[in-house]
């Protein structure tokens, strides 16, 4: 007899979402979380005395509005505010590009009137594809089914529904969809625009968490993945959760507690327990056996199937495919405490640009060189940095008159060459990131009171992000939709009965969306009804 109906491994945001949807249907759900706080990579902490910030994930857009509404996250304390400007790109000591509602056209026209005139058409075409993707986010992909016509029929119906959605796109939309799934972001943007600043602002989304050149095939999809979100009903917008990203997961934790979910902190799992070809529970590192009729993993696929399971329990081909599952971001994540706001040489005064995503990478060519340099040397000597200063929108994060900044830095190698260890080079690369910002904003280095630096190895150790991959696996065509994480298991069901997946290693992929948790819960409930 199972002790619990469901055991979920990992209390990250998708695990909490899955737990809530199952518990509200009356199931007895236990979440096992190895850290002392829920949230996974979406947590807020004091990293320097008196200064708090989102530790890893750092900005809001992709969190699904259905999840927000169903879990009543606003009632549980979540408040998200929109940036007053979306992006700010310093070009040099004189020039900059500011992307903000009502101002973008005039800003782009400083560099190219032709590009300014094309902005609306670009936005309309991209939004048509983003809307197509929004329709798919809370859908289970068609799966490769075995077992004859009876088993295949539901998957055929799913595929038919997908075909109908695709049919609603006009010919231009279908061609754009193909381009965005297979082309590079650089080629896509070069076909639209002539000036470097606008291509750099849009192209940055293609290298976020993606250890690749913006001219790498498939990078256009990574760009697309970042544009189908919304903030407070405004599509494509980005915002800040008051209190940091931990405010999202703490609101989720309150919803789960209200639904009767049992969350056990400081409870790392050492093994997934299997009997006669079925997952039947988990064994904690402390030796406790927690049995359940259904086991759900919110962990990275490689952690689930390579570290927690007996290889003999898995089908040989599945085990081989997981071994090849590509995972590794070129991300170096920093949080810094500041005595004052930065003063950018091109725009030294305070203003709305301080609330934006500040992109320090003035061209696609700069981004391409950063990737090549990192591949050759372990990290780029001229890295790509996005800086957010959330304390401009949220005065709870720092003492009065002081600030905190998030530095999301690309490109560094997930594994360093020459047998080097990230533990030996963390401070050296952190210094480089600070100095890079200082080149755009002289005096920044002197304003740094304290810092927190997380290498790809730190992200793996602390959050289970293999290779520091913020998406739980590359967003490449062979690892998307029905093939995420492995073709034949794109429907959130693992290769053993009773075993499911609800993390970002499943459709629709990474980011703080809640969609994998929502979708997995739906499939589990369907199976239980059967």
Phi, psi and omega per residue, in radians:
X1 nan 2.234 -3.128
X2 -1.220 2.461 3.088
X3 -1.259 -0.623 -3.129
X4 -2.265 2.751 3.044
X5 -1.262 -0.750 -3.052
X6 -2.429 2.364 2.942
X7 -2.065 2.256 3.125
X8 -1.962 2.243 3.125
X9 -1.610 1.955 3.082
X10 1.812 2.128 -3.122
X11 -1.747 0.574 2.966
X12 -1.206 3.130 -2.983
X13 -1.087 -0.664 3.128
X14 -1.196 -0.625 3.067
X15 -1.088 -0.704 3.117
X16 -1.181 -0.707 3.114
X17 -1.087 -0.837 3.127
X18 -1.044 -0.777 -3.132
X19 -1.042 -0.750 -3.094
X20 -1.137 -0.802 -3.111
X21 -1.124 -0.580 3.110
X22 -1.318 -0.733 -3.100
X23 -1.164 -0.605 -3.111
X24 -1.228 -0.218 3.031
X25 -1.643 0.205 3.022
X26 1.624 0.080 -3.138
X27 -1.408 2.579 3.065
X28 -1.506 1.929 -3.000
X29 -2.056 2.303 3.023
X30 -2.092 2.329 3.064
X31 -1.900 2.223 3.107
X32 -1.842 2.016 -3.075
X33 -2.121 2.246 -3.054
X34 -1.346 -0.437 3.134
X35 -1.464 3.009 3.112
X36 -1.503 0.084 3.131
X37 -2.587 2.550 3.069
X38 -1.357 2.887 3.022
X39 2.204 -0.337 -3.103
X40 1.035 -2.180 -3.131
X41 -1.439 -0.098 3.125
X42 -1.793 1.323 -3.109
X43 -2.374 2.721 3.071
X44 -2.044 2.409 3.101
X45 -2.622 2.812 3.037
X46 -1.418 1.954 -3.075
X47 -1.739 -0.331 2.986
X48 -2.408 2.451 -3.105
X49 -0.852 2.117 3.128
X50 1.575 -0.088 -3.077
X51 -2.175 2.164 -3.129
X52 -2.071 2.599 3.084
X53 -2.812 2.861 2.993
X54 -1.155 2.256 -2.985
X55 -1.320 -0.863 -3.042
X56 -2.066 -1.467 3.023
X57 -1.079 2.570 -2.872
X58 -2.504 -0.023 -3.122
X59 -2.650 2.748 -2.975
X60 -2.026 2.309 2.927
X61 -2.831 -0.719 -2.979
X62 -1.449 -0.148 -3.141
X63 -1.035 2.103 -2.948
X64 -1.199 2.310 -3.106
X65 -1.103 -0.500 3.083
X66 -1.116 -0.734 3.131
X67 -1.142 -0.767 3.131
X68 -1.020 -0.774 -3.092
X69 -1.242 -0.846 -3.080
X70 -1.066 -0.779 -3.095
X71 -1.426 -0.058 -3.136
X72 0.921 0.882 -3.059
X73 -1.169 -0.524 3.095
X74 -1.138 -0.747 3.092
X75 -1.076 -0.522 -3.129
X76 -1.571 0.231 2.960
X77 1.933 -0.038 -3.095
X78 -1.379 2.277 3.021
X79 -2.358 2.165 3.142
X80 -2.028 2.270 3.110
X81 -2.000 2.540 -3.121
X82 -1.442 2.545 3.000
X83 -1.091 2.568 3.103
X84 -1.385 -0.264 2.963
X85 -2.506 2.531 -3.062
X86 -1.391 -0.855 -3.125
X87 -2.514 2.624 3.074
X88 -2.327 2.168 -3.102
X89 -2.105 1.803 2.984
X90 -1.200 2.231 -3.134
X91 -1.639 -0.802 3.107
X92 -2.749 -2.807 -3.093
X93 -1.237 -0.229 -3.088
X94 -2.032 -0.656 -2.922
X95 -1.863 2.631 3.089
X96 -2.702 2.859 3.041
X97 -2.180 2.182 3.111
X98 -1.967 2.173 3.111
X99 -1.800 1.969 -3.114
X100 -2.711 2.617 -3.083
X101 -0.993 2.241 3.129
X102 1.426 -0.110 -3.092
X103 -2.123 -0.257 -2.988
X104 -1.103 -0.750 -3.092
X105 -1.016 -0.827 -3.126
X106 -1.153 -0.617 3.126
X107 -1.151 -0.793 -3.134
X108 -1.172 -0.604 -3.140
X109 -1.095 -0.380 3.067
X110 -1.043 -0.492 -3.087
X111 -1.839 -0.550 -3.133
X112 -2.882 2.043 3.061
X113 -1.169 -0.605 3.102
X114 -1.038 -0.792 3.129
X115 -1.130 -0.710 3.127
X116 -1.064 -0.685 -3.139
X117 -1.214 -0.331 -3.109
X118 -1.665 -0.121 -3.041
X119 -1.033 -0.782 -3.086
X120 -1.135 -0.735 3.130
X121 -1.128 -0.716 3.100
X122 -1.068 -0.822 -3.116
X123 -1.089 -0.724 -3.131
X124 -1.133 -0.746 -3.114
X125 -1.185 -0.730 3.132
X126 -1.188 -0.676 -3.135
X127 -1.133 -0.596 3.105
X128 -1.066 -0.697 3.122
X129 -1.316 -0.671 3.100
X130 -1.067 -0.679 3.128
X131 -1.153 -0.658 3.057
X132 -1.041 -0.751 3.137
X133 -1.197 -0.666 3.118
X134 -1.001 -0.624 3.115
X135 -1.140 -0.428 -3.065
X136 -1.652 -0.272 -2.998
X137 -1.035 -0.746 -3.111
X138 -1.739 0.485 3.079
X139 -1.994 2.525 3.028
X140 -1.431 2.224 -3.116
X141 -1.105 2.634 2.983
X142 -0.999 2.416 -3.067
X143 -1.951 2.651 3.018
X144 -1.316 1.962 -2.977
X145 -1.867 2.555 2.990
X146 -1.988 2.783 3.075
X147 1.927 0.303 3.039
X148 1.474 -2.956 -3.015
X149 -1.082 -0.691 -3.099
X150 -1.052 -0.725 3.129
X151 -1.302 -0.577 -3.058
X152 -1.376 -0.440 -3.028
X153 -1.003 -0.834 3.117
X154 -1.047 -0.638 3.134
X155 -1.220 -0.605 3.077
X156 -1.125 -0.675 3.115
X157 -1.166 -0.690 3.062
X158 -1.053 -0.790 -3.136
X159 -1.094 -0.642 3.092
X160 -1.124 -0.688 3.087
X161 -1.111 -0.684 3.085
X162 -1.105 -0.728 3.139
X163 -1.097 -0.664 3.118
X164 -1.150 -0.705 3.084
X165 -1.096 -0.753 3.124
X166 -1.084 -0.646 -3.132
X167 -1.132 -0.366 3.120
X168 -1.314 -0.272 3.042
X169 -1.349 2.447 3.044
X170 -1.332 3.140 -3.056
X171 -1.067 -0.692 3.109
X172 -1.082 -0.760 3.139
X173 -1.086 -0.714 3.128
X174 -1.126 -0.691 3.112
X175 -1.179 -0.704 3.099
X176 -1.110 -0.694 3.131
X177 -1.045 -0.784 3.101
X178 -1.063 -0.815 -3.137
X179 -1.019 -0.784 -3.049
X180 -1.258 -0.340 3.099
X181 -1.553 -0.424 -3.020
X182 -2.086 -0.416 -3.068
X183 -1.452 2.959 2.981
X184 -1.445 2.672 3.054
X185 -1.072 -0.663 3.138
X186 -1.053 -0.808 3.132
X187 -1.137 -0.709 3.117
X188 -1.070 -0.826 -3.097
X189 -1.269 -0.626 3.086
X190 -1.076 -0.516 3.102
X191 -1.292 -0.278 -3.117
X192 -1.799 -0.698 -2.928
X193 -2.244 2.805 3.141
X194 -1.992 -0.391 -3.084
X195 -1.647 2.496 -3.036
X196 -1.206 -0.684 -3.064
X197 -1.039 -0.766 -3.112
X198 -1.201 -0.625 3.085
X199 -1.161 -0.608 3.132
X200 -1.195 -0.747 3.139
X201 -1.073 -0.847 3.133
X202 -1.236 -0.664 -3.074
X203 -1.222 -0.392 3.111
X204 -0.992 -0.662 -3.133
X205 -1.068 -0.376 -3.114
X206 -1.394 -0.302 -3.129
X207 -1.932 -0.053 3.102
X208 -1.135 2.026 -3.139
X209 1.210 0.141 -3.062
X210 -2.083 1.854 -3.100
X211 -1.351 1.388 -3.050
X212 -2.855 2.833 2.987
X213 -1.271 2.643 3.018
X214 -1.148 -0.172 3.068
X215 -1.728 0.211 3.066
X216 -1.380 2.392 3.099
X217 -0.988 2.382 3.139
X218 1.592 -0.208 -3.108
X219 -1.220 -0.318 3.080
X220 -1.119 -0.564 3.107
X221 -1.171 -0.649 3.129
X222 -1.080 -0.689 3.028
X223 -1.008 -0.837 -3.109
X224 -1.099 -0.653 -3.108
X225 -1.027 -0.476 -3.075
X226 -1.562 -0.006 -3.030
X227 -1.994 0.028 -3.097
X228 -1.702 0.290 3.093
X229 -1.581 -2.993 3.099
X230 -2.836 2.816 3.062
X231 -2.272 2.108 3.102
X232 0.884 0.711 3.097
X233 1.513 -0.085 -3.135
X234 -1.667 1.908 -3.031
X235 -1.181 2.422 3.091
X236 1.429 -0.065 -3.091
X237 -1.470 2.786 3.066
X238 -2.163 2.613 -3.076
X239 -2.581 -3.003 -3.111
X240 -2.240 2.317 3.037
X241 -1.459 2.115 3.137
X242 -1.053 2.172 -3.037
X243 1.668 0.008 3.121
X244 1.521 3.119 -3.070
X245 -1.114 -0.423 3.070
X246 -1.102 -0.376 3.097
X247 -1.133 -0.558 3.107
X248 -1.150 -0.908 -3.050
X249 -1.295 -0.467 3.043
X250 -1.226 -0.628 3.043
X251 -1.136 -0.691 3.083
X252 -1.106 -0.713 3.131
X253 -1.086 -0.674 3.105
X254 -1.142 -0.706 3.101
X255 -1.111 -0.722 3.126
X256 -1.125 -0.747 3.119
X257 -1.060 -0.715 3.125
X258 -1.114 -0.560 -3.140
X259 -1.480 -0.072 3.090
X260 1.603 0.270 3.104
X261 -1.230 2.372 3.077
X262 -1.647 1.892 3.141
X263 -1.826 2.127 -3.134
X264 -1.926 1.953 3.129
X265 -1.491 2.876 3.127
X266 0.914 0.713 -3.091
X267 -2.268 1.321 3.123
X268 -1.214 2.511 3.138
X269 -1.666 2.349 3.133
X270 -1.809 -0.338 -3.054
X271 -2.818 2.476 2.940
X272 -1.582 2.153 -3.056
X273 -1.485 2.229 3.113
X274 -2.196 2.554 3.079
X275 -2.512 2.175 3.065
X276 0.928 0.811 3.075
X277 1.296 0.386 -3.118
X278 -2.405 2.465 3.013
X279 -1.368 2.244 -3.052
X280 -2.183 0.060 3.118
X281 2.694 -2.884 -3.096
X282 -2.376 2.633 3.048
X283 -1.967 2.137 3.137
X284 -1.300 2.861 3.090
X285 -1.117 -0.365 3.071
X286 -1.454 -0.034 3.079
X287 1.664 -0.009 3.122
X288 -1.322 2.364 3.075
X289 -1.732 2.131 3.107
X290 -2.012 1.823 -3.069
X291 -1.583 2.631 3.134
X292 -2.760 2.682 3.070
X293 -1.227 -0.507 -3.104
X294 -2.324 2.308 3.093
X295 -2.081 2.283 -3.087
X296 -2.169 2.226 3.111
X297 -1.797 2.152 3.007
X298 -1.688 0.182 -3.065
X299 -1.551 2.892 3.021
X300 -0.953 2.431 -3.122
X301 -0.932 -0.637 3.140
X302 -1.199 -0.633 3.068
X303 -1.136 -0.777 -3.099
X304 -1.066 -0.903 -2.922
X305 -1.717 -0.320 -3.141
X306 -1.807 -0.488 -3.059
X307 -1.887 -0.428 -3.044
X308 -1.907 -0.114 -3.067
X309 -2.121 2.568 3.006
X310 -1.161 2.108 -3.126
X311 -0.937 -0.565 -3.113
X312 -1.162 -0.324 -3.129
X313 -1.423 -0.181 -3.059
X314 -1.835 2.532 3.022
X315 -1.030 2.481 -3.012
X316 -1.043 -0.775 -3.101
X317 -1.184 -0.665 3.090
X318 -1.075 -0.791 3.140
X319 -1.051 -0.701 3.124
X320 -1.128 -0.744 -3.109
X321 -1.151 -0.718 3.094
X322 -1.097 -0.627 3.085
X323 -1.064 -0.510 -3.137
X324 -1.643 -0.075 -3.088
X325 -1.029 2.108 -3.010
X326 -1.438 2.206 -3.099
X327 -2.586 2.068 3.103
X328 2.962 1.933 3.058
X329 -1.650 2.724 3.054
X330 -1.642 0.797 -2.935
X331 -1.848 2.329 2.996
X332 -2.150 2.036 -2.971
X333 -1.875 2.272 3.137
X334 -2.304 2.589 2.934
X335 -2.146 2.355 -3.112
X336 -2.276 2.461 3.018
X337 -1.668 2.314 -3.008
X338 -2.142 2.480 3.075
X339 -1.372 -0.325 -3.122
X340 -2.803 2.928 3.067
X341 -1.211 2.574 3.054
X342 -1.116 2.696 3.040
X343 -2.100 1.801 -3.124
X344 -1.322 2.394 -3.083
X345 -1.004 -0.634 -3.095
X346 -1.407 -0.338 3.120
X347 -2.734 1.425 -2.966
X348 -1.314 -0.349 -3.072
X349 -1.339 2.789 3.029
X350 -1.262 2.730 -3.139
X351 3.010 -2.986 -3.098
X352 -1.065 -0.452 -3.127
X353 -1.103 -0.380 3.113
X354 -1.288 -0.271 3.083
X355 -1.605 -0.081 -3.020
X356 -1.501 3.000 2.856
X357 -1.357 1.956 -3.041
X358 -1.642 1.943 -3.007
X359 -1.762 2.053 3.097
X360 -1.854 1.479 3.121
X361 -3.035 1.581 -2.878
X362 -1.326 -0.079 -3.124
X363 -2.761 2.827 3.035
X364 -1.125 -0.605 3.111
X365 -1.102 -0.684 3.064
X366 -1.035 -0.785 -3.138
X367 -1.143 -0.680 3.116
X368 -1.108 -0.757 3.114
X369 -1.125 -0.662 3.133
X370 -1.045 -0.747 3.140
X371 -1.166 -0.790 -3.123
X372 -1.114 -0.679 3.131
X373 -1.124 -0.750 3.138
X374 -1.131 -0.705 3.115
X375 -1.101 -0.627 -3.101
X376 -1.417 -0.623 -2.944
X377 -2.125 -0.071 -3.141
X378 1.765 -0.552 3.029
X379 -2.745 2.704 -3.128
X380 -1.375 2.393 3.065
X381 -1.305 -0.357 3.018
X382 -2.189 1.415 -3.002
X383 -1.304 2.896 3.029
X384 -1.628 2.242 -3.120
X385 -2.312 2.272 2.862
X386 -1.864 2.239 3.105
X387 -2.025 2.283 2.963
X388 -2.024 2.526 3.108
X389 -2.095 1.393 -2.998
X390 -1.131 -0.346 3.131
X391 -1.196 -0.215 3.025
X392 -1.279 -0.312 3.120
X393 -1.965 -0.237 -2.981
X394 -2.527 1.733 -3.065
X395 -1.382 0.071 3.095
X396 -1.416 -0.147 -2.992
X397 -1.563 -0.370 -3.052
X398 -2.544 2.769 3.061
X399 -1.035 2.755 -3.119
X400 -0.977 2.299 3.126
X401 1.450 -0.120 3.114
X402 -1.909 3.014 -3.049
X403 -2.554 2.839 2.975
X404 -2.165 2.576 3.112
X405 -2.305 2.509 3.005
X406 -1.767 2.257 3.060
X407 -1.987 2.007 3.112
X408 -1.861 1.846 -2.883
X409 -1.930 2.330 3.037
X410 -2.248 2.619 -0.016
X411 -2.005 2.367 2.971
X412 -2.298 2.675 -3.112
X413 -1.348 2.323 3.077
X414 -0.988 -0.708 3.015
X415 -2.126 2.207 -3.080
X416 -1.282 2.638 3.099
X417 -1.345 3.016 3.008
X418 1.090 0.359 3.141
X419 1.284 0.193 -3.140
X420 -1.178 2.698 3.079
X421 -1.933 2.432 3.075
X422 -1.098 -0.461 3.128
X423 -1.114 -0.462 -3.133
X424 -1.531 -0.241 -3.030
X425 -2.132 0.074 -3.099
X426 -0.987 -0.925 -3.064
X427 -1.175 -0.643 3.123
X428 -1.059 -0.780 -3.125
X429 -1.284 -0.623 3.073
X430 -1.060 -0.730 3.077
X431 -1.035 -0.742 3.136
X432 -1.067 -0.722 -3.139
X433 -1.118 -0.747 3.100
X434 -1.083 -0.772 -3.129
X435 -1.151 -0.573 3.103
X436 -1.136 -0.777 3.079
X437 -1.083 -0.685 -3.113
X438 -1.077 -0.518 3.097
X439 -1.141 -0.600 3.115
X440 -1.516 -0.518 -3.090
X441 -2.290 1.412 -3.094
X442 -0.951 2.344 -3.089
X443 1.720 -0.161 -3.129
X444 -1.055 -0.784 -3.093
X445 -1.015 -0.711 -3.121
X446 -1.212 -0.366 -3.102
X447 -1.511 -0.123 -3.079
X448 -1.337 2.055 3.128
X449 -1.512 -0.655 -3.134
X450 -2.885 2.930 -3.071
X451 -2.663 2.790 3.008
X452 -2.247 2.243 -3.104
X453 -2.165 2.287 -3.135
X454 -2.180 1.978 3.077
X455 -1.382 2.983 3.022
X456 -0.955 -0.643 3.115
X457 -1.179 -0.669 3.081
X458 -1.110 -0.716 3.122
X459 -1.110 -0.619 3.093
X460 -1.219 -0.831 -3.109
X461 -1.080 -0.778 -2.994
X462 -1.456 -0.707 -2.993
X463 -1.997 0.019 -3.129
X464 1.258 0.379 3.121
X465 -1.533 1.650 -3.055
X466 -1.044 2.229 -3.078
X467 1.187 0.280 -3.092
X468 1.225 0.326 -3.016
X469 -1.335 1.970 -3.074
X470 -1.225 -0.255 -3.122
X471 -1.772 0.075 -3.035
X472 1.070 0.606 3.135
X473 2.272 2.527 -3.088
X474 -1.019 2.544 3.076
X475 -1.606 1.047 3.111
X476 -1.724 2.798 -3.015
X477 -1.003 -0.571 3.141
X478 -1.416 0.001 3.129
X479 -2.269 0.591 -3.138
X480 -2.173 2.754 2.967
X481 0.951 -2.107 -3.081
X482 -1.158 -0.296 -3.112
X483 -1.734 0.218 -3.132
X484 -1.883 2.035 0.002
X485 -1.501 -0.359 -3.106
X486 -2.475 2.362 3.088
X487 -0.966 2.316 -3.058
X488 1.750 -0.206 3.122
X489 -2.375 0.539 3.104
X490 -1.410 0.038 -3.104
X491 -1.806 0.390 3.068
X492 1.325 0.022 3.113
X493 -1.683 2.315 3.118
X494 -1.407 -3.136 -3.099
X495 -1.365 -0.100 3.059
X496 -2.022 2.572 3.068
X497 -1.066 2.505 3.114
X498 1.422 -0.010 -3.090
X499 -1.977 2.249 -3.121
X500 -2.304 2.877 3.103
X501 -2.202 2.431 -3.132
X502 -2.369 0.217 -3.066
X503 -1.640 -3.046 -3.095
X504 -1.230 -0.143 3.017
X505 -1.358 0.098 3.036
X506 -2.058 2.996 3.111
X507 -1.036 2.400 0.090
X508 -1.668 0.275 3.101
X509 1.803 -2.796 -2.946
X510 -1.412 -3.127 -3.007
X511 1.728 2.781 -3.138
X512 -1.473 1.509 -3.062
X513 -1.928 -0.658 -3.007
X514 1.377 -0.138 -3.058
X515 -1.143 -0.788 3.109
X516 -1.031 -0.685 3.119
X517 -1.134 -0.726 3.088
X518 -1.076 -0.868 -3.079
X519 -1.147 -0.740 -3.132
X520 -1.089 -0.728 3.132
X521 -1.062 -0.713 3.129
X522 -1.068 -0.753 -3.124
X523 -1.203 -0.659 3.097
X524 -1.084 -0.793 3.138
X525 -1.113 -0.642 3.083
X526 -1.066 -0.783 -3.135
X527 -1.148 -0.679 -3.136
X528 -1.179 -0.596 3.083
X529 -1.137 -0.610 3.122
X530 -1.177 nan nan
